[in-house]
Amino acid sequence: MLINKLKYLIFEGFKILYRSLIPSLISAITIGISLLVLSVSYYLYVNLESFTSDFKNEYKIEVFFNDKLSLDSSLQIFNKILFIDGIEDGVFIDKDTAADIFKNEFNEDVKNIIGLNPLPMGGIFGISDNFRTYDLMSKITKEIKYLDGVDDAIFPEEAIVQFDRTIRNLLSFSFLIGLFIIVVSYFFVSNTILLVVHSKKNEINILKLLGANDLFIKFPYIINGVLVGLLGSLVSLVALILLDNISLYIILPYYDFNSANYNFILFFNIFFGIFLGLISSTRSINKIYK
């Protein structure tokens, strides 16, 4: 008995979808566009995060030792710095290496200019992933400066501040756009389904007079919302497949995008499509039912 009733209610949900095909398709397309934009935003976020990580690999602290220190003393300070929390690795720069760097930068041999090599020894230190922020790098740099035998320690402060601010603004903007799309989609789909439910108002009243309970009346419309959400998910996934194929010919020859988690995108589209259709239909039927 219960199974037969459930079959009937699901069948009624399909009938509602068929009888209101145009509004349902409009709702599904709206959901599909929303899911498409959110999926593309996620894909771009993954690549932005990867680009950020690659850029932050260049975050280095340059340290200059006192030019009167011996090689052994300089190496001792270099090894001390390696044990500072946040330092990932380091490259020791002796006087000859410093002269080579000077020559590469200025195309001049410092010994020919001055007659000797006055360049100090030092080191270039990489930063651990969790410490690649302006505040933490500034803290590490100050700690290095306090060491005896260190003349100076520097890092690209302005570049890091600008980069962090830009990334933060981009992520905030993406979040706001995504939130706006979700809200707009919810109200648009909800109102579209509301029109479908409103057209069945007389049927709902008749069922209520015949003694049908609330769940029996509401369930087919909830099923209709789930079906609309699934159709929206399908629209989004088809569009994403087309975009992915187009990108192989237009974008990939110039920029190598990182692969996103396709299983997550598939799950997200199906789950969120059903969820959006479900809450929209529930809101609509409750509004009419009252």
Long-range contacts (C-beta under 8 A, 24 or more apart in sequence): 5-216, 9-216, 9-219, 9-220, 9-223, 10-220, 10-223, 12-219, 12-220, 12-223, 13-219, 13-220, 13-221, 13-222, 13-223, 13-224, 13-226, 13-227, 14-223, 14-227, 15-220, 16-196, 16-200, 16-220, 16-221, 16-223, 16-224, 17-224, 17-227, 17-228, 20-196, 20-199, 20-224, 23-192, 23-193, 23-195, 23-196, 24-196, 24-224, 24-227, 24-228, 24-231, 25-231, 26-192, 27-188, 27-189, 27-192, 27-193, 27-228, 27-232, 27-277, 27-280, 28-228, 28-229, 28-231, 28-232, 28-234, 28-235, 29-232, 29-235, 30-185, 30-188, 30-189, 30-192, 30-232, 31-185, 31-189, 31-228, 31-229, 31-231, 31-232, 31-233, 31-235, 31-236, 31-273, 31-276, 31-277, 32-231, 32-232, 32-233, 32-234, 32-235, 32-236, 32-239, 32-273, 33-185, 33-235, 33-236, 34-181, 34-182, 34-184, 34-185, 34-232, 34-236, 34-276, 35-232, 35-233, 35-235, 35-236, 35-268, 35-269, 35-272, 35-273, 36-235, 36-236, 36-239, 36-240, 37-177, 37-178, 37-181, 38-178, 38-181, 38-182, 38-268, 38-272, 39-236, 39-240, 39-265, 39-268, 39-269, 40-240, 40-243, 41-174, 41-177, 41-178, 42-260, 42-264, 42-265, 42-268, 43-257, 43-260, 43-265, 44-174, 45-171, 45-174, 46-258, 46-260, 46-261, 47-257, 47-258, 48-167, 48-170, 48-171, 50-258, 52-167, 53-129, 55-163, 56-127, 56-129, 56-132, 57-126, 59-126, 59-127, 59-132, 59-137, 59-155, 59-156, 59-160, 60-124, 60-125, 60-126, 60-127, 60-155, 61-87, 61-124, 61-125, 61-127, 61-137, 61-140, 61-141, 61-144, 61-153, 61-154, 61-155, 62-122, 62-123, 62-124, 62-125, 62-153, 62-154, 62-155, 63-122, 63-123, 63-124, 63-125, 63-144, 63-150, 63-152, 63-153, 64-120, 64-122, 64-150, 64-151, 64-152, 64-153, 65-120, 65-121, 65-122, 65-123, 65-149, 65-150, 65-151, 66-120, 66-149, 66-150, 66-151, 67-118, 67-119, 67-120, 67-121, 67-151, 69-120, 69-121, 69-149, 71-121, 73-149, 74-121, 74-122, 74-149, 77-147, 77-148, 77-149, 77-150, 78-123, 80-147, 81-123, 81-125, 81-144, 81-147, 82-125, 84-140, 84-143, 84-144, 85-131, 85-140, 86-127, 86-128, 86-130, 86-131, 86-136, 86-137, 86-139, 86-140, 87-125, 87-126, 87-127, 87-128, 87-140, 88-125, 88-126, 88-127, 88-128, 89-125, 89-126, 90-123, 90-124, 90-125, 90-126, 91-123, 91-124, 91-125, 92-121, 92-123, 93-121, 93-122, 93-123, 93-124, 94-121, 95-119, 95-120, 95-121, 98-122, 120-151, 133-160, 133-164, 134-160, 134-161, 134-164, 182-276, 185-276, 186-276, 186-279, 186-280, 189-228, 189-276, 189-277, 189-280, 190-279, 190-280, 190-283, 190-284, 191-284, 193-221, 193-224, 193-225, 193-228, 193-277, 193-280, 193-281, 193-284, 194-283, 194-284, 194-287, 194-288, 196-221, 196-224, 196-284, 197-221, 197-281, 197-284, 197-285, 197-287, 197-288, 198-288, 201-288, 204-288, 204-289, 214-289, 217-289, 218-282, 218-285, 218-286, 218-289, 221-281, 221-284, 221-285, 222-278, 222-281, 222-282, 222-285, 224-281, 225-277, 225-278, 225-279, 225-280, 225-281, 225-282, 225-284, 226-274, 226-277, 226-278, 226-281, 227-277, 228-277, 228-280, 228-281, 229-273, 229-274, 229-275, 229-276, 229-277, 229-278, 230-270, 230-273, 230-274, 230-277, 231-273, 232-273, 232-276, 232-277, 233-269, 233-270, 233-272, 233-273, 233-274, 236-269, 236-273, 237-266, 237-269, 240-265, 240-269
